[in-house]
Amino acid sequence: FDAASAAQAGVDLERVLWVRPPGLGEALRSVEHVLQAGGFPLVLLDLALEPSSPLCIPSSTWPRLRKATASAAAAFVLLARQRLAGSFADLALELAAAAPRFESGPDWLAGLDGRVRLVRSRSGPAHADVSVRWQTGGKHAA
């Protein structure tokens, strides 16, 4: 979490709870406690920086987190290098590595081009690919 870029993007840091537990087990328990406490419409768990080896998460974790998320009327977003929640996920997306896009001028990096694939959706068909273009310099994504 980069607080400076979040603030620059308009995030009110006074309204952000940032928990940095020492390990995976503590991170999962923290998510469950935050959801049970209520008042957080979005809870994000970033496991994408974990080592590339498979993560050992007990299967009993996902039904508990799903129930806690539903009770809190919140959204729980899990970022990981591989699919972890399986059939307990309402939505699963795969993001391909983004390629930099350069242009001439004072700001050489114009943005990033990538692809997003809808792998799973409880509300409709999956397996749709979408091209995504992130712009730099305050321009919006397309």
GROMACS elastic network, one bead per residue, 0.5 to 0.9 nm:
[ bonds ]
;  ai    aj funct       b0    kb
    1     4     6  0.89956   500
    1     5     6  0.88199   500
    1     6     6  0.80670   500
    1    18     6  0.82954   500
    2     5     6  0.56662   500
    2     6     6  0.62269   500
    2     7     6  0.87261   500
    3     6     6  0.50080   500
    3     7     6  0.60556   500
    3     8     6  0.85085   500
    3    11     6  0.87901   500
    3    13     6  0.75400   500
    4     7     6  0.52398   500
    4     8     6  0.61825   500
    4     9     6  0.86633   500
    5     9     6  0.60923   500
    5    10     6  0.87268   500
    5    11     6  0.88036   500
    6     9     6  0.50661   500
    6    10     6  0.65335   500
    6    11     6  0.53770   500
    6    12     6  0.82235   500
    6    13     6  0.78238   500
    7    10     6  0.51398   500
    7    12     6  0.64745   500
    7    13     6  0.65489   500
    8    11     6  0.72778   500
    9   138     6  0.89936   500
   10    13     6  0.88347   500
   11    14     6  0.87030   500
   11    15     6  0.82376   500
   11    16     6  0.82694   500
   12    15     6  0.56507   500
   12    16     6  0.70949   500
   13    16     6  0.50787   500
   13    17     6  0.82137   500
   14    17     6  0.81877   500
   17    40     6  0.88450   500
   19    27     6  0.81072   500
   19    30     6  0.75771   500
   19    31     6  0.89398   500
   20    23     6  0.87657   500
   20    27     6  0.75265   500
   21    24     6  0.77179   500
   21    25     6  0.86908   500
   21    26     6  0.57390   500
   21    27     6  0.53989   500
   21    30     6  0.76566   500
   22    25     6  0.86464   500
   22    26     6  0.67442   500
   22    27     6  0.75193   500
   23    26     6  0.54283   500
   23    27     6  0.61434   500
   23    28     6  0.88153   500
   24    28     6  0.62468   500
   24    29     6  0.86540   500
   24    47     6  0.83314   500
   24    50     6  0.89570   500
   24    55     6  0.86188   500
   24    56     6  0.89346   500
   24    57     6  0.83415   500
   25    28     6  0.52871   500
   25    29     6  0.62972   500
   25    30     6  0.85649   500
   25    57     6  0.81320   500
   26    29     6  0.50738   500
   26    30     6  0.59646   500
   26    31     6  0.86272   500
   27    31     6  0.62987   500
   27    32     6  0.87489   500
   27    45     6  0.76954   500
   28    31     6  0.51831   500
   28    32     6  0.63997   500
   28    33     6  0.87601   500
   28    45     6  0.81577   500
   28    57     6  0.89699   500
   28    61     6  0.79248   500
   28    65     6  0.85980   500
   29    32     6  0.50745   500
   29    33     6  0.61627   500
   29    34     6  0.86146   500
   30    33     6  0.50750   500
   30    34     6  0.60754   500
   30    35     6  0.85197   500
   31    34     6  0.52171   500
   31    35     6  0.61663   500
   31    36     6  0.85656   500
   31    43     6  0.71264   500
   31    44     6  0.81139   500
   31    45     6  0.73163   500
   31    65     6  0.78429   500
   31    76     6  0.86296   500
   32    35     6  0.52025   500
   32    36     6  0.61114   500
   32    37     6  0.86040   500
   32    64     6  0.77967   500
   32    65     6  0.60710   500
   32    68     6  0.66293   500
   32    69     6  0.82849   500
   33    36     6  0.50269   500
   33    37     6  0.60544   500
   33    38     6  0.87850   500
   33    68     6  0.87825   500
   34    37     6  0.51059   500
   34    38     6  0.66196   500
   34    39     6  0.85560   500
   34    40     6  0.74120   500
   34    43     6  0.78076   500
   35    38     6  0.53897   500
   35    39     6  0.80098   500
   35    40     6  0.69599   500
   35    41     6  0.88001   500
   35    42     6  0.89656   500
   35    43     6  0.74589   500
   35    65     6  0.81773   500
   35    68     6  0.58327   500
   35    69     6  0.60668   500
   35    71     6  0.81372   500
   35    72     6  0.59174   500
   35    73     6  0.89488   500
   35    74     6  0.75381   500
   35    76     6  0.86178   500
   36    68     6  0.60290   500
   36    69     6  0.80543   500
   36    71     6  0.77511   500
   36    72     6  0.66095   500
   37    40     6  0.81410   500
   37    72     6  0.80554   500
   38    41     6  0.80584   500
   38    71     6  0.85545   500
   38    72     6  0.54542   500
   38    73     6  0.84033   500
   38    74     6  0.83191   500
   39    72     6  0.75311   500
   39    74     6  0.84782   500
   40    43     6  0.67080   500
   40    72     6  0.78179   500
   40    73     6  0.87933   500
   40    74     6  0.66548   500
   40    75     6  0.86576   500
   41    72     6  0.77707   500
   41    73     6  0.69718   500
   41    75     6  0.60919   500
   41    76     6  0.85152   500
   42    74     6  0.56453   500
   42    76     6  0.59973   500
   42    77     6  0.75371   500
   43    69     6  0.88527   500
   43    74     6  0.74027   500
   43    75     6  0.62557   500
   43    77     6  0.62519   500
   43    78     6  0.85896   500
   44    75     6  0.82616   500
   44    76     6  0.58193   500
   44    78     6  0.59363   500
   44    79     6  0.76269   500
   45    48     6  0.89421   500
   45    76     6  0.77608   500
   45    77     6  0.62765   500
   45    79     6  0.62121   500
   45    80     6  0.86156   500
   46    49     6  0.72878   500
   46    50     6  0.85780   500
   46    77     6  0.82960   500
   46    78     6  0.61192   500
   46    80     6  0.65801   500
   47    50     6  0.53673   500
   47    51     6  0.88783   500
   47    78     6  0.73084   500
   47    79     6  0.55800   500
   47    81     6  0.74917   500
   48    51     6  0.82215   500
   48    52     6  0.86663   500
   48    78     6  0.88016   500
   48    79     6  0.55377   500
   48    81     6  0.52562   500
   48    82     6  0.85065   500
   49    52     6  0.82123   500
   49    80     6  0.77037   500
   49    81     6  0.80518   500
   50    53     6  0.81863   500
   50    55     6  0.82721   500
   50    80     6  0.79818   500
   50    81     6  0.82298   500
   51    54     6  0.79776   500
   51    55     6  0.83355   500
   52    55     6  0.83145   500
   52    81     6  0.72305   500
   52    82     6  0.88469   500
   54    82     6  0.80685   500
   55    82     6  0.89758   500
   55    84     6  0.82080   500
   57    60     6  0.84282   500
   57    61     6  0.70748   500
   57    62     6  0.88717   500
   57    84     6  0.80507   500
   58    61     6  0.56377   500
   58    62     6  0.80964   500
   59    62     6  0.61466   500
   59    63     6  0.79422   500
   59    85     6  0.83920   500
   60    63     6  0.60158   500
   60    64     6  0.67449   500
   61    64     6  0.54127   500
   61    65     6  0.62202   500
   61    66     6  0.86418   500
   61    85     6  0.88267   500
   62    65     6  0.51226   500
   62    66     6  0.59747   500
   62    67     6  0.85042   500
   62    84     6  0.88939   500
   62    85     6  0.61119   500
   62    86     6  0.86414   500
   62    88     6  0.63052   500
   62    89     6  0.85480   500
   63    66     6  0.50262   500
   63    67     6  0.60683   500
   63    68     6  0.85217   500
   63    88     6  0.68636   500
   64    67     6  0.51886   500
   64    68     6  0.61111   500
   64    69     6  0.85260   500
   65    68     6  0.50140   500
   65    69     6  0.59438   500
   65    70     6  0.85246   500
   65    76     6  0.83633   500
   66    69     6  0.51074   500
   66    70     6  0.62066   500
   66    71     6  0.86273   500
   66    76     6  0.83202   500
   66    88     6  0.69170   500
   66    89     6  0.81784   500
   67    70     6  0.51785   500
   67    71     6  0.61244   500
   67    72     6  0.85808   500
   68    71     6  0.50994   500
   68    72     6  0.61174   500
   68    73     6  0.85837   500
   68    74     6  0.86762   500
   69    72     6  0.51967   500
   69    73     6  0.61474   500
   69    74     6  0.53904   500
   69    75     6  0.64550   500
   69    76     6  0.64263   500
   70    73     6  0.50697   500
   70    74     6  0.65378   500
   70    75     6  0.82072   500
   71    74     6  0.78121   500
   72    75     6  0.85671   500
   78    84     6  0.86264   500
   78    85     6  0.85337   500
   79    82     6  0.86830   500
   79    83     6  0.89978   500
   80    83     6  0.68919   500
   80    84     6  0.75366   500
   81    84     6  0.88298   500
   81    94     6  0.89761   500
   82    94     6  0.88148   500
   83    86     6  0.64169   500
   83    92     6  0.77961   500
   83    94     6  0.88986   500
   84    89     6  0.87736   500
   85    88     6  0.54602   500
   85    89     6  0.55953   500
   86    89     6  0.59806   500
   86    92     6  0.87346   500
   87    90     6  0.77338   500
   87   120     6  0.87529   500
   88    91     6  0.89928   500
   89    92     6  0.65314   500
   89   120     6  0.78106   500
   89   121     6  0.81214   500
   89   122     6  0.81841   500
   90   120     6  0.71924   500
   90   121     6  0.57132   500
   90   122     6  0.52399   500
   90   123     6  0.79041   500
   91   118     6  0.77323   500
   91   119     6  0.75538   500
   91   120     6  0.51981   500
   91   122     6  0.65959   500
   91   123     6  0.85125   500
   92   117     6  0.85312   500
   92   118     6  0.62299   500
   92   119     6  0.52661   500
   92   121     6  0.66612   500
   92   126     6  0.89655   500
   93   116     6  0.66636   500
   93   117     6  0.55772   500
   93   119     6  0.54772   500
   93   120     6  0.71104   500
   93   121     6  0.89798   500
   94   115     6  0.83328   500
   94   116     6  0.57571   500
   94   117     6  0.50863   500
   94   118     6  0.66216   500
   94   119     6  0.67740   500
   95    98     6  0.82786   500
   95   114     6  0.74822   500
   95   115     6  0.59960   500
   95   117     6  0.64358   500
   96   114     6  0.60530   500
   96   115     6  0.53461   500
   96   116     6  0.63879   500
   96   117     6  0.80968   500
   97   113     6  0.86530   500
   97   114     6  0.62825   500
   97   115     6  0.76767   500
   98   112     6  0.57094   500
   98   113     6  0.52509   500
   98   115     6  0.73342   500
   98   132     6  0.88581   500
   98   133     6  0.89004   500
   99   111     6  0.85518   500
   99   112     6  0.54299   500
   99   113     6  0.52190   500
   99   114     6  0.63232   500
  100   109     6  0.70053   500
  100   110     6  0.77699   500
  100   111     6  0.60026   500
  100   113     6  0.63911   500
  100   114     6  0.89183   500
  101   108     6  0.85117   500
  101   109     6  0.60954   500
  101   110     6  0.55789   500
  101   111     6  0.52403   500
  101   112     6  0.54724   500
  101   113     6  0.67774   500
  101   135     6  0.89904   500
  102   107     6  0.84872   500
  102   108     6  0.53491   500
  102   110     6  0.52056   500
  102   111     6  0.71112   500
  102   112     6  0.87258   500
  103   106     6  0.89955   500
  103   107     6  0.75749   500
  103   108     6  0.52874   500
  103   109     6  0.64271   500
  103   110     6  0.58820   500
  104   107     6  0.73612   500
  104   108     6  0.57125   500
  104   109     6  0.85885   500
  104   110     6  0.87967   500
  105   108     6  0.59662   500
  107   110     6  0.67838   500
  107   136     6  0.87032   500
  107   137     6  0.82042   500
  109   112     6  0.82674   500
  109   135     6  0.88855   500
  109   136     6  0.71961   500
  110   134     6  0.84966   500
  110   135     6  0.59807   500
  110   136     6  0.54451   500
  110   137     6  0.77044   500
  111   133     6  0.70681   500
  111   134     6  0.52282   500
  111   137     6  0.85464   500
  112   132     6  0.82001   500
  112   133     6  0.58100   500
  112   135     6  0.65896   500
  112   136     6  0.81711   500
  113   131     6  0.74290   500
  113   132     6  0.58499   500
  113   134     6  0.62928   500
  113   135     6  0.87192   500
  114   130     6  0.85884   500
  114   131     6  0.59898   500
  114   132     6  0.51535   500
  114   133     6  0.63870   500
  114   134     6  0.81223   500
  115   129     6  0.67649   500
  115   130     6  0.56640   500
  115   132     6  0.55739   500
  115   133     6  0.85266   500
  116   128     6  0.83162   500
  116   129     6  0.57582   500
  116   130     6  0.52713   500
  116   131     6  0.64814   500
  116   132     6  0.69890   500
  117   126     6  0.84059   500
  117   127     6  0.63451   500
  117   128     6  0.56577   500
  117   130     6  0.63774   500
  117   131     6  0.89020   500
  118   121     6  0.73100   500
  118   125     6  0.86968   500
  118   126     6  0.53917   500
  118   127     6  0.51061   500
  118   128     6  0.52283   500
  118   129     6  0.64496   500
  118   130     6  0.83374   500
  119   125     6  0.89731   500
  119   126     6  0.53622   500
  119   127     6  0.51068   500
  119   128     6  0.74795   500
  120   124     6  0.85299   500
  120   125     6  0.76361   500
  120   126     6  0.51869   500
  120   127     6  0.72526   500
  121   124     6  0.56085   500
  121   125     6  0.63787   500
  121   126     6  0.57242   500
  122   125     6  0.79719   500
  122   126     6  0.87265   500
  125   128     6  0.80191   500
  131   142     6  0.84870   500
  132   141     6  0.71722   500
  132   142     6  0.60583   500
  133   140     6  0.87611   500
  133   141     6  0.55187   500
  133   142     6  0.51882   500
  134   139     6  0.80703   500
  134   140     6  0.69026   500
  134   142     6  0.66435   500
  135   138     6  0.72199   500
  135   139     6  0.52015   500
  135   140     6  0.58930   500
  135   141     6  0.56316   500
  135   142     6  0.80103   500
  136   139     6  0.58047   500
  136   140     6  0.79700   500
  136   141     6  0.88065   500
  137   140     6  0.88669   500
